[in-house]
Amino acid sequence: MLDFRKARSKLQNYWFKLFGRWKACPLTCPIARPHHKHVFWSWFGSCCAIGITAYLTTITNSPLIMAPFGATSVLIFGIPDSPFAQPRNVVGGNILAAVIALTILNTFGSSPWTMGLAVATVIATMQLTHTLHPPSGAVALVVMMTKPNWQFLVTPTLEGSIILVVCAVIFNNLAEERTYPKHWL
């Protein structure tokens, strides 16, 4: 038997989760506006880190940069205190994503369902290993879409991640009010 009251209550709860709780909150409620110094250091650090990585790509003729590193820069420079921005998460999440996606690619090929499988497996593995880094989901898609060889693990994944973390350590700690990382492992 269908309990209409229970079903109605669940539907109302679901609707409230989607729309109800933001009615009393101003537009800036979810995220506080950062101080202009924080914005400057985020801009300066990310500009230098991506610029250095791109420059090293040019002079070494080795691909050290990829699109997910733009999102990594948002985390390590925009919200460096976030657990997602810590070195373990950046390097570990990206390496796990590349290993998992390359394994799925070489086992099952690239198709819509294997793309979903790769991203889902990356998320679950990062959660289990405490290396959750949102841009790593994009690393999995890059692998599935570009079909690179196993060298992708080293270049750009490992080397590029390390360059970005080193830049984050240097530039975030230049500012008095910033400390990066909060933890290494």
C-alpha positions as CSV (number, residue, x, y, z in Angstrom):
1,M,0.0,0.0,0.0
2,L,1.2,3.5,-0.8
3,D,1.3,5.9,2.1
4,F,0.4,9.2,0.5
5,R,1.3,11.2,3.6
6,K,4.8,9.7,3.7
7,A,5.2,10.2,-0.1
8,R,4.0,13.9,0.2
9,S,6.4,14.5,3.1
10,K,9.3,13.1,1.1
11,L,8.4,15.2,-1.9
12,Q,8.1,18.4,0.3
13,N,11.5,17.6,1.9
14,Y,13.0,17.1,-1.6
15,W,11.6,20.3,-2.9
16,F,12.8,22.2,0.2
17,K,16.3,20.8,-0.3
18,L,16.3,22.1,-3.9
19,F,14.8,25.6,-3.4
20,G,13.5,26.3,0.1
21,R,16.6,26.9,2.2
22,W,18.1,29.8,0.1
23,K,15.0,32.1,0.3
24,A,16.2,33.7,3.5
25,C,19.8,33.9,2.4
26,P,21.4,36.8,0.5
27,L,23.1,36.1,-2.8
28,T,26.5,36.1,-1.2
29,C,25.5,33.8,1.7
30,P,27.1,30.5,0.4
31,I,30.6,32.1,-0.1
32,A,32.1,35.0,1.8
33,R,33.7,37.6,-0.4
34,P,37.5,37.3,0.1
35,H,39.7,40.2,1.1
36,H,41.5,42.1,-1.7
37,K,44.9,40.8,-0.5
38,H,43.7,37.2,-0.8
39,V,42.4,38.0,-4.3
40,F,45.8,39.5,-5.3
41,W,47.8,36.5,-3.9
42,S,45.4,34.0,-5.6
43,W,45.8,35.9,-8.9
44,F,49.6,36.3,-8.6
45,G,50.2,32.7,-7.6
46,S,48.0,31.1,-10.2
47,C,49.4,33.4,-12.9
48,C,53.0,32.5,-12.0
49,A,52.2,28.8,-11.5
50,I,50.4,28.3,-14.8
51,G,52.9,30.6,-16.6
52,I,55.9,28.6,-15.2
53,T,54.3,25.3,-16.1
54,A,53.5,26.5,-19.6
55,Y,56.9,27.9,-20.1
56,L,58.6,24.7,-18.9
57,T,56.4,22.9,-21.4
58,T,57.7,25.1,-24.2
59,I,61.4,24.9,-23.3
60,T,61.4,21.2,-22.6
61,N,59.2,20.3,-25.5
62,S,57.3,18.1,-23.0
63,P,53.6,18.4,-22.2
64,L,53.6,19.5,-18.5
65,I,50.2,21.2,-18.6
66,M,46.7,20.1,-19.1
67,A,43.2,21.7,-18.7
68,P,42.5,20.2,-15.2
69,F,45.5,22.1,-13.9
70,G,43.4,25.3,-14.3
71,A,40.9,24.0,-11.8
72,T,43.7,22.8,-9.5
73,S,45.0,26.4,-9.5
74,V,41.6,27.6,-8.4
75,L,41.9,25.3,-5.4
76,I,45.6,25.7,-4.4
77,F,45.6,29.5,-4.8
78,G,41.9,30.5,-4.3
79,I,41.2,28.3,-1.3
80,P,44.5,26.9,-0.2
81,D,43.1,25.9,3.2
82,S,40.7,23.5,1.6
83,P,41.4,19.8,2.1
84,F,41.0,19.4,-1.7
85,A,44.0,21.7,-2.2
86,Q,46.5,19.9,-0.1
87,P,49.6,18.3,-1.8
88,R,48.5,14.7,-1.0
89,N,45.1,15.4,-2.7
90,V,46.6,17.2,-5.7
91,V,49.4,14.8,-6.5
92,G,47.6,11.6,-5.2
93,G,44.3,12.4,-6.8
94,N,45.7,13.2,-10.2
95,I,48.0,10.1,-10.2
96,L,45.1,7.8,-9.1
97,A,42.9,9.3,-11.8
98,A,45.5,8.8,-14.5
99,V,46.2,5.2,-13.4
100,I,42.5,4.2,-13.2
101,A,41.5,5.9,-16.5
102,L,44.5,4.5,-18.3
103,T,43.7,1.0,-17.0
104,I,40.0,1.3,-18.1
105,L,41.1,2.8,-21.4
106,N,43.5,-0.1,-22.1
107,T,41.0,-2.7,-20.9
108,F,37.7,-1.5,-22.3
109,G,38.5,1.3,-24.8
110,S,36.9,4.7,-24.9
111,S,33.2,4.9,-25.1
112,P,30.5,6.9,-23.2
113,W,30.0,4.1,-20.6
114,T,33.8,3.7,-20.0
115,M,34.1,7.5,-19.5
116,G,31.4,7.3,-16.8
117,L,33.0,4.2,-15.3
118,A,36.4,6.0,-15.2
119,V,35.1,9.1,-13.5
120,A,33.0,7.2,-11.0
121,T,35.8,4.8,-10.1
122,V,38.2,7.7,-9.7
123,I,35.8,9.4,-7.3
124,A,35.2,6.3,-5.2
125,T,39.0,5.5,-5.1
126,M,39.9,9.1,-4.0
127,Q,37.2,8.9,-1.3
128,L,38.6,5.6,0.0
129,T,42.2,6.8,-0.1
130,H,41.5,10.3,1.3
131,T,42.9,12.0,-1.8
132,L,39.8,13.7,-3.1
133,H,40.7,16.4,-5.6
134,P,37.8,17.5,-7.8
135,P,40.0,18.4,-10.9
136,S,41.1,14.7,-10.9
137,G,37.7,13.8,-12.4
138,A,38.7,15.9,-15.3
139,V,42.0,14.1,-15.5
140,A,40.1,10.9,-16.0
141,L,38.1,12.5,-18.8
142,V,41.2,13.9,-20.5
143,V,42.7,10.3,-20.5
144,M,39.5,8.8,-22.0
145,M,39.1,11.5,-24.6
146,T,42.8,11.8,-25.8
147,K,43.8,8.2,-25.4
148,P,47.4,8.8,-24.3
149,N,50.0,6.1,-23.6
150,W,51.2,5.2,-20.1
151,Q,53.8,8.1,-20.2
152,F,50.8,10.3,-19.3
153,L,51.3,9.2,-15.7
154,V,54.7,11.0,-15.6
155,T,54.2,13.8,-18.1
156,P,52.0,15.8,-17.5
157,T,50.3,14.2,-14.5
158,L,53.1,13.7,-12.0
159,E,55.5,16.4,-13.1
160,G,52.8,19.0,-13.7
161,S,51.2,18.3,-10.3
162,I,54.5,18.6,-8.5
163,I,55.3,21.9,-10.3
164,L,51.9,23.3,-9.3
165,V,52.4,22.2,-5.6
166,V,55.9,23.7,-5.5
167,C,54.6,27.0,-6.9
168,A,51.7,26.9,-4.3
169,V,54.2,26.4,-1.5
170,I,56.4,29.2,-2.6
171,F,53.8,31.8,-3.5
172,N,51.2,31.1,-0.8
173,N,53.8,31.4,1.9
174,L,55.0,34.8,0.6
175,A,51.9,36.3,2.0
176,E,51.9,36.9,5.7
177,E,48.3,35.7,6.3
178,R,48.6,32.5,4.2
179,T,50.1,29.2,5.1
180,Y,50.3,26.3,2.6
181,P,50.1,23.4,3.0
182,K,48.0,22.7,6.0
183,H,49.4,19.2,5.9
184,W,51.6,17.2,3.5
185,L,50.1,13.7,4.0
